[in-house]
Amino acid sequence: MNDSSPTPHTFSTSFTIPLLQTMSQTSSHPSMCPTASRPVSPSILSPPISSPSLHPMTTHSKVGQLPTIVNQALKNPNWNTAMVEEYQALVRNNTWTLVPFHPSMNVIDSKWIFHVKYNSDGTIQLYKARLVAKGFQQYADVEFTDTFSPIIKASTIRVIFTLTVTYNWEIRQIDFNNAFLNGEIVETVYLSQLAGFISTSHPQYVCKLQKVLYGLKQAPRAWFHKLKDALHTWRFISSTSDTYLFIYKHNGNFLLLLVYVDDLLITGNNAPLIQTLIQDLHNRFALKDLGLVKDFLGFEALHTTTGLHLTQSKYTVDLLTRTNMHSAKPVLTPMSAALKLHAASGPAFSDPTLYRSTIGVIQYLTYTRPDIAFVGTVHRGLHFTPTSSLHLQVYADADRASSIDDRRFTTGYCMFLSTNLLTWNSRKQSVVARSSTEVEYRALAHASIEVAWLHSLFSKLGISLVNTLVIWCDNQGVGVLAANPIFHSRTKHIEVDVHYVREQVSLFANQTQPCCLSSKTGFQLGIYDVPLVGAPRVIFYTFIVPLRQPLLFSVKRLEKQTNPIKFGELVASQGLDNEEEFGHLLHKLVRS
């Protein structure tokens, strides 16, 4: 990088930046000085989160609004320090060289992004300033080609968590510092000089990038290739079921490495080997060893004597605070299952941007909360418990014409590895069904797709299921179509789904059975079906047990019968005083 010194910083007032002397002593770059010359389930309850305003330490509610301009950030010692640290990291990494500007160049602008990283209790862990390039100004096929971001599937994470608690493996977490800066850039890309750090000797020069920056279209791909090359030297193999899951098998040692952009989880049966791997990665990249996983991607991981508890309580509290719902009245029961909403009912939301961002936040919340319930359940989440045997159970269901706007249906499924919930889905379909068989069959087809993927993942991990895979459904016609080569006028328009499910039945020995526990119990399991708007129509107790959630439901008594039974209606129990007794009763019936 060119060592020309930046322009001295000046303000119209007598204010002086308190870190200038510190910067001149610690910086390896001569005469570095900031300047603003360029505008630019069943769950175990976790400890309650104290109110931010009463917390003795600095919390997110005390930080104030994040700076949006460089001048504003430079006046704050915390952000000033963060900007200097980011600049020094770029200098050490030889991220660019200064070259004369030419009119033929497409010079991309840059911007400072400010972020506060919090601990799981809401206190501030780190002030982070990051320089990003405005990648939307790049020309496709000239300044970048392929783009992707290394993000492991949430289902894969839950599968690995189940294995770790079953085999008592530790889960280590590491975080790479300025990960994207390690990626090599192949294309020619020019960047304007950093706002706040303009060269004094060459103020009109531009930066020719030698390493990728955050914000560039190719940045995640370049970083992932760099990391993958390092892992290949260890004989890690990328799984074909999930590209960002790396598997190491050698001399009886078994390690798993999960990549989520610049965050890594490492687990396996050899703790000393894991430490050796972390040290080797530290020799190659700047990273922080965070020890046993505690806070990963906004998830709080609590290790207990009964397993691993995963919640997003802090994330939920932040959401409630941002939407002014923090003082909402808590309730212990879910929303009404009979609630019907119309797309045109009610006034339009006053802030479309806030609405979209809130919906996105809620969708991310479903990583650990399949049920989006009322306030009062923020500490609940997924609980992974050890199991003596690994068996997969799949439940698929659908409602018919539930949308009062277009009469389209919602399909859903969920899958358990023993008692641990692995994956689920609930989605409104794009077609209008003509029969209940069609509705249920499409739900079965969607579940079969996920089953096929899970089967592939299990085979790569060396997991042998102890049971014949069963997909539970509640429609006799679906079972007939799945097992027999028949068509008629009412089903010929769903031929593609029919053939797919039949193929899966043949390949993986799937069995479709009526969703009826036993004619002796008089009780029935229903699928956990969560529409995008509204509340669960029905819920089955097998979901409640692993999460340990006190959301108990009275189940209508069903007459003894041998034919497949339609789902019974589940009515929320208003009196929870006998929740323990009722839970034991249902648990006994389910296990019988």
N, C-alpha and C positions, 0 to 999 in steps of 0.2 A: 504494500500500500504506500502511496506517496506520503512523505512525511512533512508536507507543507503545513504550517501551523494555521489553525482557524483564526478567524477575525475576532478580536476582543469583544466581549459582550458589554453593551452599554444600555442604561435605562435613562429615561427623562428625569427620574427622581434620584435621590441620593442612596437608594437601596443598593446594597452589595450582596452578591451571592455568597453565602457562608461557606460553601464548599470549594471555592476557587483555590484557596491555599492547599487544601487536601488534595485536589486534583493535580496541582503542579508537582506535588511530592510523590504521588503514587502512579501517575500515568507514564507509560512507556512511550507515549506519543508526545513529541515536544510541543510546548505552548498550546496545549489543548484547553480551550475555554469555551463554555457554552455561549451561544448567541442566538438571537431571535430575528436575524436579518431576513429570514424567509418565512412568510406565513404558511403556514402549511396546514304361620301363617299362622299362618299361625305364628305370631311373633313374640319374642321376649321383649318386654318394654325396656328401652334404653333410658339412661338418666335424662330427666327433663332438661331442656335448654333454658337457661336463665334469660330473663329479658335483657336485650342489648343495652337498654338505657341504665340498668342497674348493675351491669357487669363492671368489676373494678378495673379490667384491662380495656385496651382500645379495641373496639369492635367495628363492624361494618356500618352501624348506624352513626358512629362518631367520626367516620372518615370524611363525610361530606360528599359532594358531587365530584366525580372524577374530572381531572383537567381535560379540556378539549383543545387548548392551544398551547404552544410551546412556552410563551411568555408566562402564562399562568402556572405551568408546571415548574419552571425554573425558579419561581419565587418560593416554592415549597421545598425545604431541605430533603424530605423523604423522596420526592419525585426527582429532585436534582441528582441525588446520589444514584437512584435507579437508572437515570439516563446516562450518567457517566459510566456506570458499570456495563451497560449495554454497548456503549461506544467502544470501550476498552476491549470488550470481547470481539467486536468486529475488527478492531485493529490487529489484535493478536492472531486472528484467523486469516489475515490477508484476504479479506472479503472482496476488495476492489483495488484498482489503481486509477489514479487521476489522469485523464487524457483530454486533449483539446476538444472543444465542441465543434461539430460540423453540422451544417443545416440538414444533411441527409440522415442524421441519426434520429431514431425514435427514442427520446429520453423519457423514461418513466419517472413519475413523481414518487416521493416517499412520504411517509407519515408516521408520527409517533403515536403508539397506542399504549394506554395506561390501564393497569389492572391490579387489583388487590387480591392476594391469595390468602385464604382464611384457614385456620385450624378447624377441626371438627366441632369445637365448642363455640365457634363464631369469633374468636379473637384473631387479630391480624398476624399472619405468618410472614408475609413478604410484600413489599411494594415492587411492582414489576413494570418497567418501561420497555417497550419493544419497538424496534424500527421495522416497519413493514413497507413493502413495495406495493404500489397500486397496480396489481397484476391485470386488472381489467383494461389497462392501456396497452397490453402486449398484443402483438399480431400473431394469430394462430398460424402454425406451420412455418413460421419464420423465427419467432422468439420462443416458441414452445411447441411441443407435439402432444404426446400422451400425458394425461393427468389422472391422478387418483390419490387417495389418502389412505394410509394403512390403519384401518379401523376394524378390530376384531368383532365378530358377532356377539351380541349379548348372550345368546343361547350357549355359545362356546364357553363363555366365562362361567356361566352357571353349571355347565357340565364339569368343568375343571374344579370349581369349588366343591361340587359333590364328591369328586375323587379325593380332594385334599382332606376333607373331614372324614371320609371313609377309611383312608389309609394313614391318617394322622401325619400328613406332610405339612411342612411349613410353607407359607406363601411369602416370598420376598418381593418388595416393590422398589424399583429404581426410576429415577426421573432424569432425563438428559437435559443438560443446560444448553440452550441455543442449538437444539438438535439439527434444525434445518440448515444451519451454517456449515455443517459437515458435508453436505451434498455437493458434488461436483457439477458445475454447469457446463453444458456442451454448446448451447446456443450463445450468440453474441447479444448481450443485453446491456443497455446503458441506463444509469440511474442518476437523478439529480442529487447534488450534495445534500447532506443531512441538515434538516432544519435545526439550528442551534449549534452546528459544528461545521462552519464554512471555512475553507482554506483561505488564509490571509494572502499567500503568495499566488494562488491560482483560483481566485473566486469564480471565474467563468468556466472553469474546467468541469467535466462531468465524470462520474464514476463508471468505469468499465468493470462489470462484475466478474470475479473469478470463482466465487462460491455463490450458492443460491441464498436468497433472503426469504424470510417469511413474507407471504403475500404473492410471490411469484407463482404462476400456474404450475410449474414443474417442481416446486420446492418439496412437497410431500413425497413425490415419486423418487427424486434424487436422494433424499434422506433415507428412504426405505431401502434403496439399492445399496447404499453405503452400509447400513446396518446388516442387511442380508449377507453381504460379502464377509463381514466380520463373523457372523454366526456360522457360515459355511466352513470357516476354518476350524470350527469346533465339531463339525459333522452334524450340525443341526439340519433337519430337512423340513421344508415348508409343507404343511399338510395340504393335500388337494381338496379337502373338504372346507378348509378355511385357510386362506393364504397366509394370514397373519398369526397362525398358530404354528410354532416351530417345535419339532420333536427330536429328542436326542436319545438314542438307544445304543449303548456300548458297554460290553463286559458286565452286564447285569445292572448297569446304571440307567435310570430313566428320568429324564428331565423334560419339562414342558415350559415353553416361553411364549407369553401372549403379548402382542404388540398393539398398542392403541396410540398411534402417532408417536409421541416422544415419551410415553409412559410404558413401562414394562412390568409384567408380573412373571416371576420365575418360581416354579415349584418342582418337586420330584422326590425321589427316594434316597437322595444322597446330599445332605445338608453341606458337608465340607466341599463337595464338588460345586455346589451352587455358589458358595463364597468365592471359590477359585474363578468361576465364570464371571462373577461381578467384578472381581479385581482385574481380570483381563480386559473387560469392557471399559473399566475405568482408565486403564492404560491407553486405550484407543480414543476414548471420548471423555469429555467433561460431564460428570454425572453426580447425582446425589443418591446415596444408598439410604433409603427410607426405612429399612428394616422390615419387620412383619407388616403386612398390608393393614392399614388402618383407615386411610382416606383415599379412595381411588375413583377418579372421574366424578367426584361429587357423591360417591357412595361411602357411607361409614360402615366399616367392617368391625364387628365386635366379636372377639373370640370368647366363647363361653365353654362351660364344662359339657354342654350338650351339643356343641357344634359351632357353626359360624352364623352370625346374625347380620344381615345386610339391610341397611335402611338408607333413606335420603331425607332424614329429619331436618337437618340444617337447610338443605335445598328447599324443602317444603316451607319452612319458616320464612325463608327469603321470598318465596313466591307469595305467601300470604301477606307479608309486609308490603311488597311492591304493589299488590292489588288492593291494599287497604282492607284486607280480610283478617288481619291478625287478631282483632277483637271479636270475631264472629263467635256465636254461641256454640259450644261443642255439643254433639249428640253421639250416642253410642250405637245407633242403628243406621243402616244404609238408607239411601234415597228410596222413594216409593217406586216399586216395580211397575206400577200402573201409570207412571208419568208419561204423558204424550206431549211432545213439543212440535210446533209447526214452524217451518222455515220463515214464514212471513209474520209470525206472531211477535208482538212486542216491538218497541222502537229499535232503530239501528244503533249499533254500538258507536259511541261518540268518538272513540279513538281507534281506528282500524289497525294502526301499527301496534298499539298495546294489545289489542285482541289477538293478532297473529302471533306476537311474541309469547303471550300467555299460553296459547294453544300449543306452541312448540315446547314450552317448558313443561306443560302437563304431559305431553307425549313422552318426553324424556323421563318424567317421573314414573312412568309405567315400567321402567327397567326393573324396579323392585316392588312396584305397587300395581298389580293387575286391576285392583279395585281402586277407582278414584272416588273416595268417600268424603264424608263431611269432615270439617275441622274437629280435632279431638283424637285423631288417629295418626298424627304425624310421626310417632315413634315406631309404628309398625312397619314390617317389611318381610323379606324372605328369610327363612331360617333353614339352614342346611344341616342335616343331622347324619351321623354315621349310619351305615346300613350293612347288615351281614351278607346280603345278596343283592345283586343289581338286576332289577326287572323293570321293564318299561310298560307303562299303561297309558293309553291314548283315549281321549274322549272327544267326540265331535258332535256338534249340534247346530241347528239353525232355527230361526223363527221365520214365519211366512208373512209377507206383506205388512211388516211392522211399521214401515215409514208411512205416515199419513199424507206425505207430499207426493210420492211417486209409487208407493206400494212395493218398493224393492225390499229385499230381505237381507238379514244380517247373518253371516256364518261365523262360527267360532270353534276353536279347539284348544285343548291344553294337554300337556304331556308331562308325566312324572317318571323320574328314575327313582324307583322305590318310593319314598315319601317326599322326595325333593322335587319341587316344581321347576322344570327346565325351560319350557317354552310355551307360549300361548299366543293366540291371535284372535281378534274379533274385527270383522270388516264388513261394511255395507257393500253389497255386490252391485255390479253395473247393469244387471239384467233383471227383468221381472219374471218370477217363476210362475209356471202354469200348474204346478201340482206340488204337494208336500214331498213326494218322492224326489222330485227334481231339487227342491230346496235342500233336503237332507243329503242328497248325493253330492251336490256341489261342496257342501261342508266336508264330506268324507274325502273328496278329491283333494281339497286344500290340505287336509290333515295328512293325507298320504304323501304329498310332496314334502312336507316337513319330516315325516317319518323316514322317507328315503334318504334325506340329507343326514338325519341323526344316525341312521344305520351306517352310512359311509363314514361319519366321524368316529363312531364307536369302533369300527374295524381298524381305522388308522391308529386309534389309541390302544388297541388290543383289548377292548372291553367285550366280554362274552356275557350276553344276557342269559339269565337262568330260565326264562319263560318264553313260550311262544308268543310272539307279538300279537296283541289283541287291540283292535280299534273298536271302542264301544260307541254304538249309535242307538237310536230309538225308533227306527223305521224298518219294518219287515221287508218292504219292497226294495230298500237299498241293499239289504243283505242278499236278496235274490239276484238283483242286477250285478252285484259284485262277483258272485260266484258262478253265474250261469250265462252262457252266450245267447241272450235273448234280447230282442228289441220289439217295440210296437210303436204305434203312432204317438203315444204320450211321452215317450222317452227318446225317440230317434234324434231329436234336436240337441241332446246332451251327449252325443256319441263319443266325442273326444274325451270328456271326463270319464265316461264309462270304461273306455278302453284303457285309459291310464290306470284307474284303480284296479282293473282286472290284471294288468301287467304287474302292479305292485303286489297283489295277492299272490301271483304266481312266483315272483322273484323272492319276496321276503316272507312268504307264508303268513301274510296278514290274515287275521280272522275278524270278520265283522259280526258282532253279536248284539242282541237287543240290550239296551241299557237298563237292565233290571237286575238288582243284586240277587234276589232270591224270592220266590213266591211265598216262602215261609215268613219272611220278615214283614211283608206288607209295606216296605219302604222302597224308595227308588232314588237313584242318583240322577241328578240333572247336570247339564253342562254349565260351566261358568261362562256366561255370555255377556260381554260388556260392550254395548254399542258405543259409538263415538260420542253420542249425546244421550243422556239418560242414565239409567242405572241397571245393574244386573237383573235380568229377568228371573233367572234361577241360579242356584249355586249348589255345588255338591260338597258334602262334608269332607271328602278326601282332601279338598283344597284347604279347608279350614284347619285341619289337624296340623299339617306341616307348618303353617304360618302362625299357629297359636293365636288367632285373632278371636276375640270374644264377640263375633258377629253371629249369633245363634239364630236359627230359623226353625219355626214350627213346620213340620212336614205333614201335609194332608195324608191321612190314612188311606191306603189303597186296598181295594178288595183283592183277595188272593186270586190269581189267574195265571195261566200258563202262556197266554199270548203276549207278544211285545206290548209294553205299556207306553202310552204317551206320557210326557213329563208331567208330573204333578206340580201344582202351583206351590211355591214356597212363600210363606207369609212371615214377615219379620216379627220376632218375639219382642213385645214391648216390655215384658217383665224379665229382667236379667238376674233376678235374685237367685234363681235356681239354675244358673248357667252351668255350674260345675256338674250338677246332677244330670242335667239334660245332655251335656257333652259326653259324659261317661256312657249314657244310654245309647246315644247315636254311635259312639266309638265301638261299643260292644256289638251293635247290630251290623256295622260295616265290616267288622273283623270276623263275624260269624260265618 
